[in-house]
Amino acid sequence: MKAKIIEQLNLEDVSVADIADDDALFGDGLALDSIDALELIVMLDKDYGIRLSDPKEGRKIFESVQVMADYIVEHRTK
């Protein structure tokens, strides 16, 4: 999941080892922005068949890498 996030968002200065499972994706953690959130939403749809329609749901899902991975396991259709 970490490698996929790095690739999807073109995080050139970040390695898998730099990201802890419970690091926040936004704010103090990876400091992603709203454009990054859109890219993650596209990735979820394209790679896992998960469509997010509620922005509040996205905030909860993108809390950390672990939360996002758990959500994918529960909701993936691909």
N, C-alpha and C positions, 0 to 999 in steps of 0.2 A: 504494500500500500504506500509506504514512504517513497519508494522509487517511482511509483506511478504518479504521485503528487509532484515530485521533483521534475519529472519529465513533462507532465501536463502543463505546469506553470513556468517551465524554463528557469528553474532556480539554480543558476550556474554556480553560485558560491556555497551551495548547501549540499551536504552528503547525507546518506541514510543514517550514518552514525551521529550526525548533528541533531537528529530529531528523536526525542524521547516519545514513547507511546502516549504519554499523558500531557505532552506539550500542547498548549493552546495553538490553534491554527491562526487565530486572529488576535490582535492586541499584543500582549507581552511575548507570546510564543514566537511563531514564525512571522508575525506581523503582516499577514496577508491582507489584501484590501478587497473592495467590492468587485473589482474586475476579476480577481482571483476566485472569488466565490462563484461568479458566473461560469468560469472555466471548470470549477469542480462540479457544478450542477450539470454542465454538458458532459463531463466525464462519467458521472453517475448514470446518466441517460444512455449514452453511447455504449459504455462498457458493461453496464450491469442491468440495464432496462429499468432503472429507477427514475421516475419523474417526480420532481418536487414542484408543487404548486403554491405552497404556503411558505412565505419568507421566514416566518417564525419557526417552522419545522427545520429549515436550513440552518438557522442559528444554533439549534439544539444539536443537529447532526454534525456540524462542523466545529463542535466544541474542542475536540482533540482527534488525533489519528485513531486512537483506540475506539472512541465513540463512533467515528465514521465507519471503521472496519466492522464493528458490531452491527451497525445499522445495515450495511451492505449484506452481511451474512443472513440477516433476518428478512430482508426485503427484495433481494435480487431476483430478477426474472430471466436473466441470461447466464 
